[in-house]
Amino acid sequence: MATGFKHLIKCRCVLSQFKKVKNPPVHQFIVYSEVDDSDNVVIKFAQCNNCGLIHKVIDLCKSDIIEKKEDHPALLTIDDIKVNLNQNISTILVKNGCDLPTWEMVQSIIDNKRWGEFVVLSSETESGSRQGKILQILGESLFRVTPFSREEMIKGE
């Protein structure tokens, strides 16, 4: 049974607000990757959400940049995934403004029948506490949305 992870990919681009900074931070974006039964990341393609460069994701947090900024035929979109999912789950993901990696994670959980797993729909931190909502996938068309709250660890404590 395949598992999956959300992870960060570094791109060589710079966010516009940092273009005049001497040592700008490296831009990173989130992708979802599946790991097969042999613990190998399934190669996929992802597009940088800042500059549009296509990355070939070869491992967790590792990619090779493909120089083209054009659409790649193997890039998934939310619309591609939406047709494969239960309409109720799709509606929840749309209403919560979920990103492509979240849609991919939901599809992976359902495709691989990893019942009981969950995805974070929304989250924010306020006064040292993180609150939000999760979607727990209990079966093919059985799921539950629940709120969560937890205290965040503060560095140095």
C-alpha positions as CSV (number, residue, x, y, z in Angstrom):
1,M,0.0,0.0,0.0
2,A,1.5,3.3,-1.1
3,T,1.8,6.1,1.4
4,G,2.4,9.8,0.8
5,F,3.8,13.0,2.2
6,K,3.5,16.7,1.8
7,H,7.0,18.2,1.6
8,L,8.8,21.3,0.4
9,I,10.7,21.7,-2.9
10,K,13.2,24.5,-3.4
11,C,13.1,26.7,-6.5
12,R,15.8,29.0,-7.8
13,C,13.3,31.9,-8.2
14,V,12.9,34.8,-5.8
15,L,9.6,36.2,-4.5
16,S,9.1,39.7,-5.9
17,Q,9.2,41.4,-2.5
18,F,12.8,40.0,-2.0
19,K,14.2,40.9,-5.5
20,K,16.2,43.9,-4.2
21,V,17.5,42.1,-1.1
22,K,21.2,41.2,-1.2
23,N,20.8,37.5,0.0
24,P,17.1,36.7,-0.6
25,P,15.6,33.6,1.0
26,V,15.2,30.6,-1.3
27,H,11.6,30.1,-2.5
28,Q,10.0,26.9,-1.5
29,F,6.6,25.4,-2.4
30,I,4.6,22.4,-1.1
31,V,4.1,19.2,-3.1
32,Y,2.5,15.9,-2.3
33,S,4.5,12.8,-3.3
34,E,3.6,9.1,-3.0
35,V,6.1,6.6,-1.7
36,D,5.9,3.0,-3.0
37,D,6.2,-0.3,-1.1
38,S,10.0,-0.2,-1.6
39,D,10.2,3.2,0.0
40,N,11.0,5.0,-3.3
41,V,9.3,8.3,-4.1
42,V,7.2,8.0,-7.2
43,I,8.6,10.5,-9.7
44,K,6.2,13.3,-10.5
45,F,6.1,16.8,-12.0
46,A,5.2,19.9,-10.0
47,Q,5.0,23.6,-11.0
48,C,6.5,26.4,-8.8
49,N,3.7,28.6,-7.6
50,N,5.9,31.7,-7.9
51,C,7.7,31.5,-11.2
52,G,5.9,28.7,-13.1
53,L,9.1,26.5,-13.6
54,I,8.4,22.8,-13.8
55,H,10.2,20.6,-11.4
56,K,10.7,16.8,-11.7
57,V,10.3,15.6,-8.1
58,I,12.8,12.8,-7.6
59,D,12.7,12.3,-3.8
60,L,11.3,14.0,-0.7
61,C,12.5,17.6,-0.8
62,K,14.5,17.0,-4.0
63,S,13.8,18.0,-7.6
64,D,15.4,18.7,-10.9
65,I,14.3,21.9,-12.7
66,I,13.0,21.5,-16.2
67,E,13.8,24.8,-17.9
68,K,10.5,25.2,-19.7
69,K,7.8,27.4,-18.2
70,E,5.1,25.9,-20.3
71,D,2.5,23.4,-19.1
72,H,3.8,19.9,-18.8
73,P,1.6,17.1,-20.0
74,A,2.0,15.2,-16.7
75,L,1.0,18.1,-14.4
76,L,-2.1,17.3,-12.4
77,T,-4.7,20.0,-11.7
78,I,-7.4,20.3,-9.1
79,D,-10.0,19.8,-12.0
80,D,-8.2,16.5,-13.0
81,I,-8.6,15.2,-9.4
82,K,-12.1,16.6,-8.8
83,V,-13.7,14.2,-11.3
84,N,-12.3,11.2,-9.4
85,L,-13.7,12.2,-6.0
86,N,-17.0,12.0,-4.3
87,Q,-18.9,15.3,-4.9
88,N,-19.3,15.9,-1.1
89,I,-15.5,15.6,-0.5
90,S,-14.9,17.9,-3.5
91,T,-17.3,20.4,-2.2
92,I,-15.6,20.5,1.2
93,L,-12.1,20.9,-0.4
94,V,-13.4,23.7,-2.6
95,K,-15.2,25.5,0.3
96,N,-12.0,25.4,2.4
97,G,-9.8,26.7,-0.5
98,C,-7.5,23.6,-0.4
99,D,-4.3,23.6,-2.4
100,L,-3.4,21.0,-5.0
101,P,-1.2,18.9,-2.6
102,T,-4.2,18.6,-0.3
103,W,-6.4,17.4,-3.2
104,E,-3.7,14.9,-4.2
105,M,-3.4,13.6,-0.6
106,V,-7.2,13.0,-0.4
107,Q,-7.2,11.2,-3.7
108,S,-4.2,9.0,-2.6
109,I,-5.9,8.1,0.7
110,I,-9.0,7.0,-1.1
111,D,-7.2,5.2,-4.0
112,N,-5.1,3.3,-1.5
113,K,-8.0,2.7,0.9
114,R,-6.0,4.1,3.9
115,W,-9.2,4.6,5.9
116,G,-8.9,6.6,9.0
117,E,-6.2,9.0,7.7
118,F,-6.9,12.7,7.7
119,V,-5.9,15.9,6.0
120,V,-5.8,19.4,7.4
121,L,-8.4,21.6,5.7
122,S,-7.5,24.8,7.5
123,S,-5.2,25.9,10.3
124,E,-4.0,29.1,12.0
125,T,-2.0,29.9,15.0
126,E,-3.1,32.5,17.5
127,S,-1.7,33.2,21.0
128,G,0.4,30.0,21.0
129,S,-2.5,27.8,20.0
130,R,-3.1,26.2,16.6
131,Q,-6.8,25.7,15.6
132,G,-8.4,24.5,12.4
133,K,-10.4,21.7,10.8
134,I,-9.4,18.2,9.6
135,L,-11.1,15.9,7.1
136,Q,-10.9,12.3,8.2
137,I,-11.6,9.8,5.5
138,L,-13.3,6.8,7.0
139,G,-14.3,5.0,3.8
140,E,-15.0,5.3,0.0
141,S,-17.8,7.8,0.6
142,L,-17.7,8.1,4.4
143,F,-15.8,11.0,6.0
144,R,-15.9,13.4,8.9
145,V,-14.9,17.1,9.3
146,T,-13.9,18.0,12.8
147,P,-12.3,21.0,14.5
148,F,-9.0,20.7,16.3
149,S,-7.0,22.8,18.7
150,R,-3.6,22.2,20.2
151,E,-1.0,24.2,22.0
152,E,2.1,25.0,20.0
153,M,5.6,24.5,21.3
154,I,7.5,27.8,21.5
155,K,11.2,27.6,20.6
156,G,13.4,27.7,23.6
157,E,11.0,26.1,26.0
